[in-house]
C-alpha cells in the first residue's frame, strides 16, 4: 500500500475528508504537530532561500504589487 499526504485548505475540507475516510473504514493518523504554511514552505532549504530572498526584496522596495484582478488575466 502507499501513503497519501493530504493538505486540506480549511477545517471544512478536513472534516469532509475525515468523514469520507471513516465511511470507507480507512485508517488514518493526523499529525501531532500542525505546521503553518510558512513553516511548511520553509521546511525545504531551496524554498526557504527563495522566501528569504523575496522577503528581502520586499523590504528593499523591489516588490511588485499585483491587484487581485490582474492575477486572473
PDB file of N, CA, C and O in Angstrom, chain B, residues numbered from 101:
ATOM      1  N   UNK B 101       0.836  -1.186   0.000  1.00  0.00           N
ATOM      2  CA  UNK B 101       0.000   0.000   0.000  1.00  0.00           C
ATOM      3  C   UNK B 101       0.880   1.248   0.000  1.00  0.00           C
ATOM      4  O   UNK B 101       2.040   1.211   0.410  1.00  0.00           O
ATOM      5  N   UNK B 102       0.316   2.322  -0.457  1.00  0.00           N
ATOM      6  CA  UNK B 102       1.056   3.577  -0.471  1.00  0.00           C
ATOM      7  C   UNK B 102       0.529   4.503   0.617  1.00  0.00           C
ATOM      8  O   UNK B 102      -0.559   4.300   1.154  1.00  0.00           O
ATOM      9  N   UNK B 103       1.308   5.503   0.923  1.00  0.00           N
ATOM     10  CA  UNK B 103       0.924   6.512   1.896  1.00  0.00           C
ATOM     11  C   UNK B 103       0.539   7.772   1.153  1.00  0.00           C
ATOM     12  O   UNK B 103       1.259   8.214   0.258  1.00  0.00           O
ATOM     13  N   UNK B 104      -0.583   8.349   1.515  1.00  0.00           N
ATOM     14  CA  UNK B 104      -1.051   9.584   0.896  1.00  0.00           C
ATOM     15  C   UNK B 104      -0.917  10.710   1.905  1.00  0.00           C
ATOM     16  O   UNK B 104      -1.286  10.552   3.069  1.00  0.00           O
ATOM     17  N   UNK B 105      -0.398  11.830   1.471  1.00  0.00           N
ATOM     18  CA  UNK B 105      -0.345  13.020   2.302  1.00  0.00           C
ATOM     19  C   UNK B 105      -1.347  14.010   1.735  1.00  0.00           C
ATOM     20  O   UNK B 105      -1.281  14.374   0.561  1.00  0.00           O
ATOM     21  N   UNK B 106      -2.265  14.438   2.569  1.00  0.00           N
ATOM     22  CA  UNK B 106      -3.344  15.317   2.125  1.00  0.00           C
ATOM     23  C   UNK B 106      -3.228  16.634   2.871  1.00  0.00           C
ATOM     24  O   UNK B 106      -2.972  16.647   4.075  1.00  0.00           O
ATOM     25  N   UNK B 107      -3.413  17.737   2.167  1.00  0.00           N
ATOM     26  CA  UNK B 107      -3.318  19.070   2.762  1.00  0.00           C
ATOM     27  C   UNK B 107      -4.636  19.815   2.557  1.00  0.00           C
ATOM     28  O   UNK B 107      -4.771  20.582   1.603  1.00  0.00           O
ATOM     29  N   UNK B 108      -5.609  19.594   3.445  1.00  0.00           N
ATOM     30  CA  UNK B 108      -6.874  20.315   3.288  1.00  0.00           C
ATOM     31  C   UNK B 108      -6.661  21.816   3.437  1.00  0.00           C
ATOM     32  O   UNK B 108      -5.816  22.264   4.212  1.00  0.00           O
ATOM     33  N   UNK B 109      -7.434  22.578   2.688  1.00  0.00           N
ATOM     34  CA  UNK B 109      -7.291  24.032   2.693  1.00  0.00           C
ATOM     35  C   UNK B 109      -7.901  24.673   3.933  1.00  0.00           C
ATOM     36  O   UNK B 109      -7.486  25.753   4.353  1.00  0.00           O
ATOM     37  N   UNK B 110      -8.884  24.003   4.513  1.00  0.00           N
ATOM     38  CA  UNK B 110      -9.535  24.579   5.696  1.00  0.00           C
ATOM     39  C   UNK B 110     -10.175  23.458   6.515  1.00  0.00           C
ATOM     40  O   UNK B 110     -10.104  22.286   6.146  1.00  0.00           O
ATOM     41  N   UNK B 111     -10.795  23.833   7.620  1.00  0.00           N
ATOM     42  CA  UNK B 111     -11.386  22.850   8.521  1.00  0.00           C
ATOM     43  C   UNK B 111     -12.561  22.123   7.863  1.00  0.00           C
ATOM     44  O   UNK B 111     -12.789  20.948   8.151  1.00  0.00           O
ATOM     45  N   UNK B 112     -13.305  22.793   6.992  1.00  0.00           N
ATOM     46  CA  UNK B 112     -14.418  22.133   6.317  1.00  0.00           C
ATOM     47  C   UNK B 112     -13.920  20.981   5.445  1.00  0.00           C
ATOM     48  O   UNK B 112     -14.504  19.898   5.438  1.00  0.00           O
ATOM     49  N   UNK B 113     -12.842  21.225   4.716  1.00  0.00           N
ATOM     50  CA  UNK B 113     -12.274  20.165   3.886  1.00  0.00           C
ATOM     51  C   UNK B 113     -11.732  19.035   4.757  1.00  0.00           C
ATOM     52  O   UNK B 113     -11.915  17.859   4.443  1.00  0.00           O
ATOM     53  N   UNK B 114     -11.075  19.392   5.840  1.00  0.00           N
ATOM     54  CA  UNK B 114     -10.524  18.365   6.730  1.00  0.00           C
ATOM     55  C   UNK B 114     -11.643  17.491   7.296  1.00  0.00           C
ATOM     56  O   UNK B 114     -11.519  16.268   7.344  1.00  0.00           O
ATOM     57  N   UNK B 115     -12.716  18.117   7.718  1.00  0.00           N
ATOM     58  CA  UNK B 115     -13.851  17.369   8.262  1.00  0.00           C
ATOM     59  C   UNK B 115     -14.441  16.442   7.207  1.00  0.00           C
ATOM     60  O   UNK B 115     -14.741  15.283   7.494  1.00  0.00           O
ATOM     61  N   UNK B 116     -14.609  16.946   5.989  1.00  0.00           N
ATOM     62  CA  UNK B 116     -15.164  16.134   4.907  1.00  0.00           C
ATOM     63  C   UNK B 116     -14.260  14.943   4.599  1.00  0.00           C
ATOM     64  O   UNK B 116     -14.747  13.833   4.384  1.00  0.00           O
ATOM     65  N   UNK B 117     -12.972  15.164   4.578  1.00  0.00           N
ATOM     66  CA  UNK B 117     -12.021  14.082   4.299  1.00  0.00           C
ATOM     67  C   UNK B 117     -12.070  13.032   5.396  1.00  0.00           C
ATOM     68  O   UNK B 117     -12.064  11.834   5.113  1.00  0.00           O
ATOM     69  N   UNK B 118     -12.118  13.474   6.644  1.00  0.00           N
ATOM     70  CA  UNK B 118     -12.191  12.529   7.766  1.00  0.00           C
ATOM     71  C   UNK B 118     -13.478  11.700   7.698  1.00  0.00           C
ATOM     72  O   UNK B 118     -13.453  10.489   7.919  1.00  0.00           O
ATOM     73  N   UNK B 119     -14.598  12.355   7.392  1.00  0.00           N
ATOM     74  CA  UNK B 119     -15.868  11.637   7.282  1.00  0.00           C
ATOM     75  C   UNK B 119     -15.823  10.619   6.146  1.00  0.00           C
ATOM     76  O   UNK B 119     -16.318   9.501   6.288  1.00  0.00           O
ATOM     77  N   UNK B 120     -15.234  11.008   5.027  1.00  0.00           N
ATOM     78  CA  UNK B 120     -15.102  10.113   3.875  1.00  0.00           C
ATOM     79  C   UNK B 120     -14.248   8.900   4.236  1.00  0.00           C
ATOM     80  O   UNK B 120     -14.624   7.763   3.950  1.00  0.00           O
ATOM     81  N   UNK B 121     -13.107   9.143   4.861  1.00  0.00           N
ATOM     82  CA  UNK B 121     -12.227   8.038   5.246  1.00  0.00           C
ATOM     83  C   UNK B 121     -12.898   7.126   6.266  1.00  0.00           C
ATOM     84  O   UNK B 121     -12.772   5.903   6.192  1.00  0.00           O
ATOM     85  N   UNK B 122     -13.609   7.724   7.216  1.00  0.00           N
ATOM     86  CA  UNK B 122     -14.333   6.924   8.209  1.00  0.00           C
ATOM     87  C   UNK B 122     -15.388   6.050   7.529  1.00  0.00           C
ATOM     88  O   UNK B 122     -15.547   4.881   7.881  1.00  0.00           O
ATOM     89  N   UNK B 123     -16.104   6.614   6.559  1.00  0.00           N
ATOM     90  CA  UNK B 123     -17.156   5.868   5.861  1.00  0.00           C
ATOM     91  C   UNK B 123     -16.578   4.680   5.097  1.00  0.00           C
ATOM     92  O   UNK B 123     -17.232   3.646   4.967  1.00  0.00           O
ATOM     93  N   UNK B 124     -15.366   4.826   4.598  1.00  0.00           N
ATOM     94  CA  UNK B 124     -14.707   3.743   3.870  1.00  0.00           C
ATOM     95  C   UNK B 124     -13.914   2.813   4.784  1.00  0.00           C
ATOM     96  O   UNK B 124     -13.306   1.847   4.322  1.00  0.00           O
ATOM     97  N   UNK B 125     -13.924   3.111   6.086  1.00  0.00           N
ATOM     98  CA  UNK B 125     -13.165   2.337   7.082  1.00  0.00           C
ATOM     99  C   UNK B 125     -11.673   2.335   6.758  1.00  0.00           C
ATOM    100  O   UNK B 125     -10.989   1.322   6.899  1.00  0.00           O
ATOM    101  N   UNK B 126     -11.188   3.495   6.320  1.00  0.00           N
ATOM    102  CA  UNK B 126      -9.764   3.676   6.037  1.00  0.00           C
ATOM    103  C   UNK B 126      -9.117   4.271   7.273  1.00  0.00           C
ATOM    104  O   UNK B 126      -9.561   5.299   7.785  1.00  0.00           O
ATOM    105  N   UNK B 127      -8.062   3.618   7.750  1.00  0.00           N
ATOM    106  CA  UNK B 127      -7.379   4.164   8.929  1.00  0.00           C
ATOM    107  C   UNK B 127      -6.513   5.345   8.509  1.00  0.00           C
ATOM    108  O   UNK B 127      -5.972   5.371   7.403  1.00  0.00           O
ATOM    109  N   UNK B 128      -6.392   6.301   9.387  1.00  0.00           N
ATOM    110  CA  UNK B 128      -5.563   7.475   9.130  1.00  0.00           C
ATOM    111  C   UNK B 128      -5.035   7.999  10.451  1.00  0.00           C
ATOM    112  O   UNK B 128      -5.548   7.684  11.525  1.00  0.00           O
ATOM    113  N   UNK B 129      -4.000   8.801  10.337  1.00  0.00           N
ATOM    114  CA  UNK B 129      -3.394   9.378  11.526  1.00  0.00           C
ATOM    115  C   UNK B 129      -3.136  10.848  11.251  1.00  0.00           C
ATOM    116  O   UNK B 129      -2.475  11.205  10.276  1.00  0.00           O
ATOM    117  N   UNK B 130      -3.662  11.688  12.113  1.00  0.00           N
ATOM    118  CA  UNK B 130      -3.400  13.120  11.990  1.00  0.00           C
ATOM    119  C   UNK B 130      -2.036  13.408  12.609  1.00  0.00           C
ATOM    120  O   UNK B 130      -1.646  12.795  13.603  1.00  0.00           O
ATOM    121  N   UNK B 131      -1.327  14.343  12.009  1.00  0.00           N
ATOM    122  CA  UNK B 131      -0.021  14.682  12.567  1.00  0.00           C
ATOM    123  C   UNK B 131      -0.217  15.331  13.930  1.00  0.00           C
ATOM    124  O   UNK B 131      -1.187  16.052  14.163  1.00  0.00           O
ATOM    125  N   UNK B 132       0.715  15.060  14.812  1.00  0.00           N
ATOM    126  CA  UNK B 132       0.617  15.589  16.167  1.00  0.00           C
ATOM    127  C   UNK B 132       0.866  17.087  16.196  1.00  0.00           C
ATOM    128  O   UNK B 132       0.275  17.812  16.998  1.00  0.00           O
ATOM    129  N   UNK B 133       1.727  17.534  15.332  1.00  0.00           N
ATOM    130  CA  UNK B 133       2.063  18.954  15.305  1.00  0.00           C
ATOM    131  C   UNK B 133       1.660  19.521  13.959  1.00  0.00           C
ATOM    132  O   UNK B 133       2.178  19.106  12.922  1.00  0.00           O
ATOM    133  N   UNK B 134       0.752  20.454  13.974  1.00  0.00           N
ATOM    134  CA  UNK B 134       0.329  21.095  12.733  1.00  0.00           C
ATOM    135  C   UNK B 134       1.332  22.188  12.364  1.00  0.00           C
ATOM    136  O   UNK B 134       1.740  22.983  13.210  1.00  0.00           O
ATOM    137  N   UNK B 135       1.718  22.213  11.102  1.00  0.00           N
ATOM    138  CA  UNK B 135       2.605  23.253  10.613  1.00  0.00           C
ATOM    139  C   UNK B 135       1.775  24.358   9.979  1.00  0.00           C
ATOM    140  O   UNK B 135       0.790  24.084   9.295  1.00  0.00           O
ATOM    141  N   UNK B 136       2.171  25.605  10.206  1.00  0.00           N
ATOM    142  CA  UNK B 136       1.512  26.666   9.459  1.00  0.00           C
ATOM    143  C   UNK B 136       2.150  26.721   8.068  1.00  0.00           C
ATOM    144  O   UNK B 136       3.159  26.059   7.825  1.00  0.00           O
ATOM    145  N   UNK B 137       1.583  27.487   7.179  1.00  0.00           N
ATOM    146  CA  UNK B 137       2.050  27.493   5.798  1.00  0.00           C
ATOM    147  C   UNK B 137       3.505  27.922   5.670  1.00  0.00           C
ATOM    148  O   UNK B 137       4.261  27.335   4.896  1.00  0.00           O
ATOM    149  N   UNK B 138       3.900  28.940   6.424  1.00  0.00           N
ATOM    150  CA  UNK B 138       5.285  29.416   6.343  1.00  0.00           C
ATOM    151  C   UNK B 138       6.247  28.346   6.823  1.00  0.00           C
ATOM    152  O   UNK B 138       7.288  28.122   6.206  1.00  0.00           O
ATOM    153  N   UNK B 139       5.911  27.689   7.911  1.00  0.00           N
ATOM    154  CA  UNK B 139       6.765  26.620   8.440  1.00  0.00           C
ATOM    155  C   UNK B 139       6.873  25.471   7.441  1.00  0.00           C
ATOM    156  O   UNK B 139       7.951  24.914   7.237  1.00  0.00           O
ATOM    157  N   UNK B 140       5.745  25.121   6.820  1.00  0.00           N
ATOM    158  CA  UNK B 140       5.739  24.039   5.833  1.00  0.00           C
ATOM    159  C   UNK B 140       6.627  24.392   4.640  1.00  0.00           C
ATOM    160  O   UNK B 140       7.432  23.574   4.195  1.00  0.00           O
ATOM    161  N   UNK B 141       6.475  25.620   4.123  1.00  0.00           N
ATOM    162  CA  UNK B 141       7.277  26.032   2.970  1.00  0.00           C
ATOM    163  C   UNK B 141       8.747  26.168   3.322  1.00  0.00           C
ATOM    164  O   UNK B 141       9.610  25.921   2.479  1.00  0.00           O
ATOM    165  N   UNK B 142       9.042  26.557   4.551  1.00  0.00           N
ATOM    166  CA  UNK B 142      10.429  26.733   4.973  1.00  0.00           C
ATOM    167  C   UNK B 142      11.127  25.403   5.254  1.00  0.00           C
ATOM    168  O   UNK B 142      12.341  25.377   5.457  1.00  0.00           O
ATOM    169  N   UNK B 143      10.382  24.309   5.268  1.00  0.00           N
ATOM    170  CA  UNK B 143      10.979  23.005   5.531  1.00  0.00           C
ATOM    171  C   UNK B 143      11.953  22.611   4.424  1.00  0.00           C
ATOM    172  O   UNK B 143      12.894  21.856   4.670  1.00  0.00           O
ATOM    173  N   UNK B 144      11.739  23.109   3.221  1.00  0.00           N
ATOM    174  CA  UNK B 144      12.643  22.856   2.105  1.00  0.00           C
ATOM    175  C   UNK B 144      13.696  23.968   2.072  1.00  0.00           C
ATOM    176  O   UNK B 144      13.347  25.149   2.076  1.00  0.00           O
ATOM    177  N   UNK B 145      14.960  23.604   2.040  1.00  0.00           N
ATOM    178  CA  UNK B 145      16.040  24.605   2.026  1.00  0.00           C
ATOM    179  C   UNK B 145      15.930  25.521   0.810  1.00  0.00           C
ATOM    180  O   UNK B 145      16.094  26.735   0.934  1.00  0.00           O
ATOM    181  N   UNK B 146      15.656  24.957  -0.351  1.00  0.00           N
ATOM    182  CA  UNK B 146      15.546  25.777  -1.567  1.00  0.00           C
ATOM    183  C   UNK B 146      14.395  26.768  -1.439  1.00  0.00           C
ATOM    184  O   UNK B 146      14.537  27.934  -1.808  1.00  0.00           O
ATOM    185  N   UNK B 147      13.254  26.312  -0.918  1.00  0.00           N
ATOM    186  CA  UNK B 147      12.101  27.199  -0.775  1.00  0.00           C
ATOM    187  C   UNK B 147      12.380  28.259   0.288  1.00  0.00           C
ATOM    188  O   UNK B 147      11.991  29.416   0.128  1.00  0.00           O
ATOM    189  N   UNK B 148      13.052  27.869   1.372  1.00  0.00           N
ATOM    190  CA  UNK B 148      13.385  28.840   2.419  1.00  0.00           C
ATOM    191  C   UNK B 148      14.279  29.940   1.858  1.00  0.00           C
ATOM    192  O   UNK B 148      14.067  31.118   2.142  1.00  0.00           O
ATOM    193  N   UNK B 149      15.270  29.564   1.068  1.00  0.00           N
ATOM    194  CA  UNK B 149      16.150  30.558   0.458  1.00  0.00           C
ATOM    195  C   UNK B 149      15.366  31.484  -0.466  1.00  0.00           C
ATOM    196  O   UNK B 149      15.593  32.693  -0.480  1.00  0.00           O
ATOM    197  N   UNK B 150      14.454  30.919  -1.227  1.00  0.00           N
ATOM    198  CA  UNK B 150      13.622  31.717  -2.137  1.00  0.00           C
ATOM    199  C   UNK B 150      12.743  32.688  -1.351  1.00  0.00           C
ATOM    200  O   UNK B 150      12.635  33.861  -1.711  1.00  0.00           O
ATOM    201  N   UNK B 151      12.118  32.204  -0.284  1.00  0.00           N
ATOM    202  CA  UNK B 151      11.265  33.062   0.544  1.00  0.00           C
ATOM    203  C   UNK B 151      12.070  34.164   1.222  1.00  0.00           C
ATOM    204  O   UNK B 151      11.619  35.307   1.299  1.00  0.00           O
ATOM    205  N   UNK B 152      13.266  33.822   1.718  1.00  0.00           N
ATOM    206  CA  UNK B 152      14.126  34.827   2.350  1.00  0.00           C
ATOM    207  C   UNK B 152      14.525  35.914   1.355  1.00  0.00           C
ATOM    208  O   UNK B 152      14.530  37.099   1.686  1.00  0.00           O
ATOM    209  N   UNK B 153      14.862  35.496   0.127  1.00  0.00           N
ATOM    210  CA  UNK B 153      15.243  36.449  -0.909  1.00  0.00           C
ATOM    211  C   UNK B 153      14.062  37.356  -1.253  1.00  0.00           C
ATOM    212  O   UNK B 153      14.222  38.570  -1.373  1.00  0.00           O
ATOM    213  N   UNK B 154      12.886  36.768  -1.411  1.00  0.00           N
ATOM    214  CA  UNK B 154      11.691  37.550  -1.735  1.00  0.00           C
ATOM    215  C   UNK B 154      11.347  38.519  -0.612  1.00  0.00           C
ATOM    216  O   UNK B 154      10.950  39.657  -0.865  1.00  0.00           O
ATOM    217  N   UNK B 155      11.499  38.071   0.616  1.00  0.00           N
ATOM    218  CA  UNK B 155      11.221  38.933   1.763  1.00  0.00           C
ATOM    219  C   UNK B 155      12.184  40.122   1.786  1.00  0.00           C
ATOM    220  O   UNK B 155      11.775  41.254   2.044  1.00  0.00           O
ATOM    221  N   UNK B 156      13.450  39.860   1.517  1.00  0.00           N
ATOM    222  CA  UNK B 156      14.447  40.927   1.496  1.00  0.00           C
ATOM    223  C   UNK B 156      14.173  41.908   0.357  1.00  0.00           C
ATOM    224  O   UNK B 156      14.317  43.117   0.533  1.00  0.00           O
ATOM    225  N   UNK B 157      13.780  41.397  -0.802  1.00  0.00           N
ATOM    226  CA  UNK B 157      13.444  42.262  -1.928  1.00  0.00           C
ATOM    227  C   UNK B 157      12.270  43.167  -1.575  1.00  0.00           C
ATOM    228  O   UNK B 157      12.273  44.346  -1.929  1.00  0.00           O
ATOM    229  N   UNK B 158      11.278  42.640  -0.891  1.00  0.00           N
ATOM    230  CA  UNK B 158      10.125  43.444  -0.492  1.00  0.00           C
ATOM    231  C   UNK B 158      10.545  44.537   0.490  1.00  0.00           C
ATOM    232  O   UNK B 158      10.079  45.673   0.398  1.00  0.00           O
ATOM    233  N   UNK B 159      11.416  44.197   1.418  1.00  0.00           N
ATOM    234  CA  UNK B 159      11.915  45.181   2.392  1.00  0.00           C
ATOM    235  C   UNK B 159      12.688  46.292   1.695  1.00  0.00           C
ATOM    236  O   UNK B 159      12.677  47.440   2.140  1.00  0.00           O
ATOM    237  N   UNK B 160      13.360  45.945   0.603  1.00  0.00           N
ATOM    238  CA  UNK B 160      14.156  46.919  -0.149  1.00  0.00           C
ATOM    239  C   UNK B 160      13.319  47.700  -1.157  1.00  0.00           C
ATOM    240  O   UNK B 160      13.866  48.489  -1.927  1.00  0.00           O
ATOM    241  N   UNK B 161      12.012  47.495  -1.167  1.00  0.00           N
ATOM    242  CA  UNK B 161      11.145  48.201  -2.097  1.00  0.00           C
ATOM    243  C   UNK B 161      11.204  47.664  -3.511  1.00  0.00           C
ATOM    244  O   UNK B 161      10.810  48.353  -4.452  1.00  0.00           O
ATOM    245  N   UNK B 162      11.692  46.442  -3.675  1.00  0.00           N
ATOM    246  CA  UNK B 162      11.828  45.849  -5.002  1.00  0.00           C
ATOM    247  C   UNK B 162      10.637  44.964  -5.368  1.00  0.00           C
ATOM    248  O   UNK B 162      10.627  44.344  -6.432  1.00  0.00           O
ATOM    249  N   UNK B 163       9.652  44.905  -4.506  1.00  0.00           N
ATOM    250  CA  UNK B 163       8.494  44.062  -4.759  1.00  0.00           C
ATOM    251  C   UNK B 163       7.604  44.658  -5.836  1.00  0.00           C
ATOM    252  O   UNK B 163       7.653  45.858  -6.104  1.00  0.00           O
ATOM    253  N   UNK B 164       6.802  43.819  -6.442  1.00  0.00           N
ATOM    254  CA  UNK B 164       5.863  44.245  -7.468  1.00  0.00           C
ATOM    255  C   UNK B 164       4.463  43.988  -6.933  1.00  0.00           C
ATOM    256  O   UNK B 164       4.133  42.862  -6.562  1.00  0.00           O
ATOM    257  N   UNK B 165       3.638  45.032  -6.892  1.00  0.00           N
ATOM    258  CA  UNK B 165       2.270  44.875  -6.423  1.00  0.00           C
ATOM    259  C   UNK B 165       1.387  44.468  -7.592  1.00  0.00           C
ATOM    260  O   UNK B 165       1.437  45.059  -8.670  1.00  0.00           O
ATOM    261  N   UNK B 166       0.584  43.449  -7.350  1.00  0.00           N
ATOM    262  CA  UNK B 166      -0.341  42.957  -8.361  1.00  0.00           C
ATOM    263  C   UNK B 166      -1.725  42.975  -7.745  1.00  0.00           C
ATOM    264  O   UNK B 166      -1.934  42.464  -6.644  1.00  0.00           O
ATOM    265  N   UNK B 167      -2.668  43.566  -8.462  1.00  0.00           N
ATOM    266  CA  UNK B 167      -4.035  43.592  -7.942  1.00  0.00           C
ATOM    267  C   UNK B 167      -4.672  42.228  -8.147  1.00  0.00           C
ATOM    268  O   UNK B 167      -4.241  41.447  -8.995  1.00  0.00           O
ATOM    269  N   UNK B 168      -5.682  41.958  -7.375  1.00  0.00           N
ATOM    270  CA  UNK B 168      -6.372  40.672  -7.474  1.00  0.00           C
ATOM    271  C   UNK B 168      -6.940  40.480  -8.873  1.00  0.00           C
ATOM    272  O   UNK B 168      -6.925  39.366  -9.397  1.00  0.00           O
ATOM    273  N   UNK B 169      -7.432  41.533  -9.476  1.00  0.00           N
ATOM    274  CA  UNK B 169      -7.972  41.437 -10.833  1.00  0.00           C
ATOM    275  C   UNK B 169      -6.902  41.029 -11.846  1.00  0.00           C
ATOM    276  O   UNK B 169      -7.192  40.307 -12.800  1.00  0.00           O
ATOM    277  N   UNK B 170      -5.661  41.491 -11.640  1.00  0.00           N
ATOM    278  CA  UNK B 170      -4.583  41.175 -12.573  1.00  0.00           C
ATOM    279  C   UNK B 170      -4.097  39.726 -12.467  1.00  0.00           C
ATOM    280  O   UNK B 170      -3.485  39.205 -13.399  1.00  0.00           O
ATOM    281  N   UNK B 171      -4.366  39.094 -11.356  1.00  0.00           N
ATOM    282  CA  UNK B 171      -3.904  37.702 -11.166  1.00  0.00           C
ATOM    283  C   UNK B 171      -4.584  36.794 -12.164  1.00  0.00           C
ATOM    284  O   UNK B 171      -3.958  35.865 -12.674  1.00  0.00           O
ATOM    285  N   UNK B 172      -5.846  37.036 -12.455  1.00  0.00           N
ATOM    286  CA  UNK B 172      -6.616  36.116 -13.283  1.00  0.00           C
ATOM    287  C   UNK B 172      -6.621  36.477 -14.766  1.00  0.00           C
ATOM    288  O   UNK B 172      -7.417  35.925 -15.527  1.00  0.00           O
ATOM    289  N   UNK B 173      -5.756  37.386 -15.188  1.00  0.00           N
ATOM    290  CA  UNK B 173      -5.702  37.762 -16.602  1.00  0.00           C
ATOM    291  C   UNK B 173      -4.891  36.773 -17.392  1.00  0.00           C
ATOM    292  O   UNK B 173      -4.737  36.929 -18.603  1.00  0.00           O
TER     293      UNK B 173
END
